């Protein structure tokens, strides 16, 4: 099957489903099925868990009913499923694996409506797990990592509540894989109160990212977490419907499709149709899957961005807008517990001022600073996007003053009293991703609050 798949597409996977036993209970046939089952190690190696997806689904489904909350074994399936199965003999039920005649409805003797509206809902309370289920699968810590379901228990032991030892072994191997993944393929970084979780198909080492990220590394997720998952192949998007193109300027073409954003890395030359990177993001930019063309750059190490984009600002500038925050061209320091911000474009003097204050203040960053509105309290946060001064800090402080830098022969401070003038100067130094109406609306609100509350 692999040999067949390879010439058809560069992207294929093996779905290493375990082999369930025969519905007719034939002993000889079932012995042969057991003999052909793969070892748990082979199952997990061939069909590796996707932690990012699994954890996302757990978050989405946390309000769904779960089997371990009571012993009505089919209640969760009947509550959320919207499909049905009819076998060649006209026997209908809610799942193709249900083989117990008592749980199937004969369409030759009744109607589809009666089965769908009365018979199937009546099965909710019919099959109970009892002590066998509660004492085994229902109380197992690996329950949500296991492929067990009542019909597999029935096919294996003719009991819907029976555990399947083979699936227990697969679940334990699955857990071992996930623990290894979390240890070797995952890192957490925190910036401006946002935790960025980075997952990678390849192991992440201490040399994968530049040392500038180390002050921002944390041990685990926070209350507000963005997830990034790196893959090392380019998906086949040729001829695919990517949605509506909303932006095109090298290095990006950006598409909007439903509630998703699709970023396609393009070349500056119109004649060069090569794709350099593809990224998928949900609407809020809290989940990204990034597809890189090869493993080479990642394995070389010394990466200057967590996203492997030209800059992480592409992600952060959009994510910050949803959090009452913005990214500014500015250097920032903490002096006597107060945050001071020096805004200006290249060569304005941001790094020079940071160095002048080096012995009197904590340097947060000399080139990029995040400003956040925390429930009416405005704070500045350091970033890893530094300029000439390599000193950076993940620290934070209340924003006590903003200085817009202008070169002059004289040293002087001019107080800016006009709020609209301050807003205009803030917008001049604003880091902008590709701009959309909702991003501007949120950002302008944040900028207006800053201008109205902070001396400039």
C-alpha positions as CSV (number, residue, x, y, z in Angstrom):
1,X,0.0,0.0,0.0
2,X,2.9,2.4,0.7
3,X,4.4,1.6,-2.6
4,X,1.1,2.4,-4.3
5,X,0.7,5.6,-2.4
6,X,4.2,7.0,-3.0
7,X,3.9,7.6,-6.8
8,X,0.4,9.1,-6.3
9,X,1.3,11.9,-3.9
10,X,4.3,13.0,-1.7
11,X,1.8,13.3,1.2
12,X,0.5,10.1,2.6
13,X,0.1,8.4,6.0
14,X,-0.6,4.9,7.4
15,X,-3.8,4.7,9.4
16,X,-2.7,1.8,11.7
17,X,-6.1,0.9,13.0
18,X,-6.2,-2.1,15.3
19,X,-8.1,-5.1,14.1
20,X,-11.4,-5.7,16.0
21,X,-12.8,-9.2,16.2
22,X,-15.4,-10.8,14.0
23,X,-19.1,-10.0,14.7
24,X,-20.1,-13.7,14.3
25,X,-17.7,-14.7,17.2
26,X,-16.1,-17.4,15.1
27,X,-13.2,-18.7,17.3
28,X,-10.9,-19.7,14.5
29,X,-11.4,-16.5,12.6
30,X,-10.8,-14.4,15.8
31,X,-7.6,-16.3,16.6
32,X,-6.3,-15.3,13.2
33,X,-7.3,-11.7,13.7
34,X,-5.5,-11.6,17.0
35,X,-2.4,-13.1,15.4
36,X,-2.4,-10.4,12.7
37,X,-2.7,-7.5,15.2
38,X,0.3,-5.1,15.2
39,X,2.2,-4.6,18.4
40,X,1.2,-1.4,20.4
41,X,4.6,0.1,19.5
42,X,4.0,-0.5,15.8
43,X,0.5,1.0,16.0
44,X,1.7,4.2,17.6
45,X,4.8,4.5,15.3
46,X,2.7,4.1,12.1
47,X,-0.2,6.3,13.3
48,X,1.5,8.9,15.6
49,X,-0.8,11.0,17.8
50,X,-1.2,14.6,16.9
51,X,-0.9,16.3,20.3
52,X,-1.9,19.8,19.0
53,X,-5.0,18.5,17.4
54,X,-5.9,16.1,20.3
55,X,-5.6,18.9,22.9
56,X,-7.6,21.3,20.7
57,X,-10.4,18.7,20.4
58,X,-10.4,18.2,24.1
59,X,-10.8,21.9,24.6
60,X,-13.7,22.1,22.1
61,X,-15.5,19.1,23.5
62,X,-15.1,19.9,27.2
63,X,-18.9,20.5,27.4
64,X,-19.8,17.2,25.7
65,X,-21.0,14.4,27.8
66,X,-18.3,11.8,28.5
67,X,-18.7,8.1,29.1
68,X,-16.9,8.2,32.5
69,X,-19.5,10.5,34.0
70,X,-22.1,7.7,34.2
71,X,-22.5,4.1,33.0
72,X,-25.0,4.8,30.1
73,X,-22.5,3.5,27.5
74,X,-24.2,4.8,24.4
75,X,-25.6,8.1,25.8
76,X,-22.7,10.2,24.5
77,X,-22.8,8.7,21.0
78,X,-26.5,9.1,20.6
79,X,-26.4,12.6,21.9
80,X,-23.9,14.0,19.5
81,X,-24.0,11.8,16.4
82,X,-26.1,12.7,13.4
83,X,-25.5,9.7,11.2
84,X,-27.0,6.2,11.0
85,X,-26.3,2.8,9.5
86,X,-28.5,0.4,7.6
87,X,-27.1,-3.1,6.9
88,X,-27.9,-5.2,3.7
89,X,-30.8,-6.8,5.6
90,X,-32.6,-3.5,6.4
91,X,-31.4,-3.4,10.1
92,X,-30.9,0.2,11.1
93,X,-29.0,1.7,14.1
94,X,-26.8,4.6,15.0
95,X,-23.4,2.9,14.4
96,X,-22.1,0.4,11.9
97,X,-20.3,-1.6,14.6
98,X,-23.5,-2.3,16.5
99,X,-24.2,-6.0,15.9
100,X,-26.5,-6.9,18.8
101,X,-29.9,-7.6,17.2
102,X,-31.6,-6.0,20.2
103,X,-30.0,-2.7,19.3
104,X,-31.0,-2.7,15.6
105,X,-34.3,-1.7,14.1
106,X,-35.9,-3.7,11.3
107,X,-37.0,-1.2,8.6
108,X,-39.0,-3.9,6.9
109,X,-41.4,-3.9,9.8
110,X,-41.4,-0.1,10.5
111,X,-40.5,3.3,9.3
112,X,-37.3,5.3,9.2
113,X,-39.0,8.1,11.2
114,X,-40.0,5.7,14.0
115,X,-36.4,4.4,14.2
116,X,-34.8,7.9,14.1
117,X,-37.2,9.7,16.4
118,X,-38.1,6.9,18.8
119,X,-36.1,3.7,18.6
120,X,-32.5,5.1,18.6
121,X,-33.2,7.7,21.4
122,X,-34.7,4.8,23.5
123,X,-31.2,3.1,23.4
124,X,-29.7,5.9,25.5
125,X,-30.6,4.3,28.8
126,X,-30.8,0.7,27.6
127,X,-27.1,-0.4,27.9
128,X,-25.5,0.2,31.3
129,X,-21.9,-0.5,32.1
130,X,-22.4,-1.3,35.8
131,X,-19.5,-2.3,38.1
132,X,-17.6,-3.9,35.2
133,X,-17.3,-0.6,33.4
134,X,-17.0,1.8,36.4
135,X,-14.3,-0.4,38.0
136,X,-12.3,-0.6,34.7
137,X,-12.5,1.7,31.7
138,X,-14.9,4.2,33.4
139,X,-12.3,5.0,36.1
140,X,-9.1,4.6,34.0
141,X,-6.7,7.6,33.9
142,X,-6.0,6.7,30.2
143,X,-9.6,6.7,29.2
144,X,-9.3,9.7,26.9
145,X,-6.2,8.4,25.3
146,X,-7.8,5.0,24.5
147,X,-9.6,3.7,21.5
148,X,-12.0,1.6,23.6
149,X,-15.7,2.0,23.0
150,X,-18.6,-0.3,24.1
151,X,-19.0,-2.0,20.7
152,X,-15.3,-3.1,20.7
153,X,-15.9,-4.6,24.2
154,X,-18.9,-6.5,22.7
155,X,-16.9,-7.8,19.7
156,X,-14.1,-8.8,22.0
157,X,-16.0,-10.4,24.9
158,X,-19.7,-10.2,24.1
159,X,-20.0,-7.6,26.8
160,X,-20.4,-3.9,26.1
161,X,-18.8,-2.9,29.3
162,X,-15.7,-5.3,29.0
163,X,-12.3,-3.8,28.7
164,X,-10.0,-4.8,25.8
165,X,-6.5,-5.6,27.1
166,X,-4.9,-5.0,23.6
167,X,-6.4,-1.5,23.6
168,X,-5.1,-0.9,27.1
169,X,-1.6,-1.7,25.9
170,X,-2.0,0.6,22.9
171,X,-3.2,3.4,25.2
172,X,-0.2,3.0,27.5
173,X,2.2,3.2,24.5
174,X,0.2,6.2,23.3
175,X,0.9,7.9,26.6
176,X,4.6,7.1,26.5
177,X,4.7,8.7,23.0
178,X,3.0,11.8,24.2
179,X,5.2,12.2,27.2
180,X,8.3,11.9,25.0
181,X,6.8,14.4,22.6
182,X,6.2,17.0,25.3
183,X,9.7,16.5,26.6
184,X,11.5,16.7,23.2
185,X,9.2,18.3,20.7
186,X,7.6,21.1,22.6
187,X,8.7,24.4,24.2
188,X,6.8,27.3,25.9
189,X,7.7,31.0,25.7
190,X,5.9,33.8,27.4
191,X,5.7,37.4,26.1
192,X,3.4,40.2,27.4
193,X,1.4,37.7,29.4
194,X,0.8,35.5,26.3
195,X,2.2,32.0,26.3
196,X,3.4,30.6,22.9
197,X,3.5,26.9,22.7
198,X,5.8,25.6,19.9
199,X,5.4,22.0,18.7
200,X,7.6,20.5,16.0
201,X,7.6,17.2,14.1
202,X,11.4,17.4,14.7
203,X,13.0,17.5,18.2
204,X,13.6,20.9,19.6
205,X,17.0,21.4,21.2
206,X,18.7,24.2,23.2
207,X,20.3,25.2,19.9
208,X,17.2,25.3,17.7
209,X,16.3,28.9,18.5
210,X,18.7,31.8,19.2
211,X,19.7,32.5,22.8
212,X,17.5,35.7,22.8
213,X,14.5,33.5,23.4
214,X,15.8,31.9,26.6
215,X,14.8,34.7,29.0
216,X,11.2,34.2,27.7
217,X,11.1,30.4,28.0
218,X,8.7,29.0,30.6
219,X,7.9,25.6,31.9
220,X,4.3,25.2,30.7
221,X,1.1,26.7,29.4
222,X,-0.4,29.9,30.9
223,X,-4.0,31.2,31.1
224,X,-3.7,32.7,27.6
225,X,-1.9,30.3,25.2
226,X,-1.2,30.5,21.4
227,X,-0.1,27.2,19.8
228,X,2.3,26.9,16.8
229,X,2.9,23.5,15.2
230,X,5.7,23.1,12.7
231,X,5.6,20.5,9.9
232,X,8.4,19.9,7.4
233,X,6.7,19.5,4.0
234,X,4.6,21.7,1.8
235,X,1.0,20.8,1.3
236,X,-0.3,20.4,-2.2
237,X,-2.3,23.6,-2.7
238,X,-2.0,23.7,-6.6
239,X,-5.5,24.2,-7.9
240,X,-7.0,24.1,-4.4
241,X,-9.6,26.7,-3.3
242,X,-7.8,28.8,-0.7
243,X,-10.6,31.3,-0.4
244,X,-10.6,35.0,-1.1
245,X,-7.2,36.7,-1.5
246,X,-7.0,39.6,0.9
247,X,-3.4,40.6,0.6
248,X,-0.5,40.1,-1.8
249,X,2.9,41.7,-1.3
250,X,6.1,39.6,-1.1
251,X,6.9,37.6,1.0
252,X,3.1,36.8,1.5
253,X,-0.1,36.1,-0.2
254,X,-2.9,35.9,2.3
255,X,-6.3,34.3,1.9
256,X,-9.4,34.3,4.0
257,X,-11.5,31.1,3.9
258,X,-14.4,30.9,6.3
259,X,-13.0,31.5,9.8
260,X,-9.4,30.6,8.7
261,X,-6.5,32.6,7.4
262,X,-4.1,30.9,4.9
263,X,-0.6,32.5,4.5
264,X,1.4,31.5,1.4
265,X,5.1,32.5,1.2
266,X,5.8,33.8,-2.3
267,X,8.9,35.1,-4.1
268,X,9.5,38.8,-5.0
269,X,9.7,37.9,-8.7
270,X,6.3,37.4,-10.4
271,X,8.0,34.9,-12.7
272,X,9.0,32.7,-9.7
273,X,6.0,30.6,-8.8
274,X,7.9,28.7,-6.0
275,X,6.1,28.5,-2.7
276,X,8.4,29.0,0.3
277,X,6.1,28.4,3.2
278,X,2.4,27.7,4.0
279,X,0.6,28.5,7.2
280,X,-2.9,28.0,8.4
281,X,-4.4,30.0,11.2
282,X,-7.8,30.1,12.9
283,X,-9.6,33.5,13.0
284,X,-8.1,34.7,16.3
285,X,-4.5,33.5,15.4
286,X,-4.4,31.4,18.5
287,X,-3.7,28.2,16.6
288,X,-1.2,28.0,13.7
289,X,0.0,25.1,11.6
290,X,3.1,26.1,9.7
291,X,4.4,24.0,6.8
292,X,8.1,24.4,6.0
293,X,9.7,23.2,2.7
294,X,12.4,21.1,4.3
295,X,14.0,20.1,7.6
296,X,17.3,21.7,6.7
297,X,16.9,25.2,8.3
298,X,15.3,23.8,11.4
299,X,18.1,21.2,11.9
300,X,20.8,23.8,11.4
301,X,19.4,25.7,14.4
302,X,20.0,29.3,15.4
303,X,16.5,30.3,14.3
304,X,15.6,34.0,14.8
305,X,11.8,33.5,15.0
306,X,9.5,30.9,16.7
307,X,7.3,30.9,13.6
308,X,10.2,30.6,11.1
309,X,8.6,33.6,9.4
310,X,10.9,36.6,8.7
311,X,9.6,38.0,12.0
312,X,7.2,36.8,14.8
313,X,5.5,40.2,14.5
314,X,3.4,38.8,11.7
315,X,1.7,36.6,14.3
316,X,1.9,38.8,17.4
317,X,0.7,42.0,15.9
318,X,-2.6,40.4,15.0
319,X,-2.9,38.4,18.2
320,X,-2.3,41.5,20.4
321,X,-5.1,43.4,18.8
322,X,-7.6,41.0,20.4
323,X,-6.0,41.5,23.8
324,X,-6.1,45.3,24.0
325,X,-2.5,45.6,23.0
326,X,-0.2,46.8,20.3
327,X,3.3,46.5,19.0
328,X,5.4,49.7,18.7
329,X,8.7,50.7,17.1
330,X,10.2,51.7,20.4
331,X,12.8,51.0,23.0
332,X,11.6,50.6,26.6
333,X,13.2,50.6,30.0
334,X,12.1,50.2,33.6
335,X,13.5,52.9,35.9
336,X,12.5,53.0,39.6
337,X,9.6,50.7,38.8
338,X,8.3,53.0,36.1
339,X,8.1,52.0,32.4
340,X,9.5,54.6,29.9
341,X,8.9,54.2,26.2
342,X,11.1,55.9,23.5
343,X,9.3,55.7,20.2
344,X,10.8,56.2,16.8
345,X,11.8,54.5,13.5
346,X,15.3,53.4,12.5
347,X,18.1,55.8,13.4
348,X,15.8,57.9,15.6
349,X,18.0,57.1,18.7
350,X,16.1,54.3,20.4
351,X,19.2,52.2,20.9
352,X,21.4,55.2,21.9
353,X,19.0,56.1,24.7
354,X,18.8,52.5,25.9
355,X,22.6,52.4,26.2
356,X,22.7,55.8,28.0
357,X,20.2,54.5,30.6
358,X,21.8,51.0,30.8
359,X,23.4,51.6,34.2
360,X,20.3,53.2,35.7
361,X,17.4,51.2,34.3
362,X,16.4,47.7,33.1
363,X,16.4,47.5,29.3
364,X,13.3,45.7,28.1
365,X,14.2,46.0,24.4
366,X,15.7,48.6,22.2
367,X,13.6,48.3,19.1
368,X,10.2,46.6,19.7
369,X,7.9,47.0,22.7
370,X,4.4,45.7,23.5
371,X,1.9,48.0,25.2
372,X,-1.0,46.3,26.9
373,X,-4.2,47.7,28.4
374,X,-4.7,45.4,31.5
375,X,-8.2,46.4,32.6
376,X,-7.5,50.1,32.4
377,X,-3.9,49.8,33.6
378,X,-1.4,50.3,30.8
379,X,1.9,48.4,30.9
380,X,4.9,47.9,28.7
381,X,6.5,44.5,28.0
382,X,9.9,43.5,26.7
383,X,10.2,41.5,23.5
384,X,12.9,39.5,21.8
385,X,12.9,41.6,18.6
386,X,15.9,43.7,19.5
387,X,18.1,46.0,17.4
388,X,21.7,46.9,18.1
389,X,21.4,46.3,21.9
390,X,21.2,42.6,22.6
391,X,20.1,43.2,26.2
392,X,16.4,42.2,26.5
393,X,14.0,41.3,29.2
394,X,10.6,39.6,29.5
395,X,9.9,42.1,32.3
396,X,7.0,44.6,32.5
397,X,6.2,47.8,34.2
398,X,3.4,50.4,34.3
399,X,3.8,52.8,31.4
400,X,4.6,56.2,33.0
401,X,5.7,58.2,29.9
402,X,6.1,58.0,26.2
403,X,8.9,60.0,24.4
404,X,8.7,60.5,20.6
405,X,12.2,61.0,19.5
406,X,13.4,63.8,17.1
407,X,17.0,64.6,16.4
408,X,18.0,68.1,17.3
409,X,21.0,70.3,18.3
410,X,19.5,70.8,21.7
411,X,18.2,68.6,24.4
412,X,14.6,69.5,25.4
413,X,11.2,68.0,26.3
414,X,8.0,69.3,24.7
415,X,4.8,68.2,26.4
416,X,2.2,67.0,24.0
417,X,-1.3,68.0,25.2
418,X,-3.3,67.4,22.0
419,X,-4.6,63.8,22.2
420,X,-5.1,63.6,18.4
421,X,-1.5,64.6,17.9
422,X,-0.4,61.8,20.2
423,X,-2.6,59.3,18.4
424,X,-1.1,60.3,15.1
425,X,2.4,59.9,16.5
426,X,1.6,56.5,18.0
427,X,0.1,55.3,14.7
428,X,3.4,56.4,12.9
429,X,5.3,53.9,15.1
430,X,2.7,51.1,15.1
431,X,3.8,47.7,13.9
432,X,1.2,46.6,11.4
433,X,0.4,43.1,10.1
434,X,-1.8,42.9,7.0
435,X,-4.6,45.3,7.9
436,X,-8.2,44.4,8.2
437,X,-11.2,46.4,9.5
438,X,-11.6,44.5,12.7
439,X,-7.8,44.8,13.4
440,X,-7.9,48.5,12.9
441,X,-11.0,48.9,15.1
442,X,-9.5,47.1,18.0
443,X,-6.1,48.8,17.6
444,X,-7.4,52.3,17.3
445,X,-9.4,51.7,20.5
446,X,-6.2,50.7,22.3
447,X,-4.2,53.6,20.9
448,X,-6.9,56.0,21.9
449,X,-6.7,54.7,25.5
450,X,-2.9,55.0,25.6
451,X,-3.1,58.5,24.2
452,X,-5.6,59.6,26.8
453,X,-3.9,58.1,29.9
454,X,-0.1,58.4,29.4
455,X,1.9,61.6,29.5
456,X,3.7,62.1,26.2
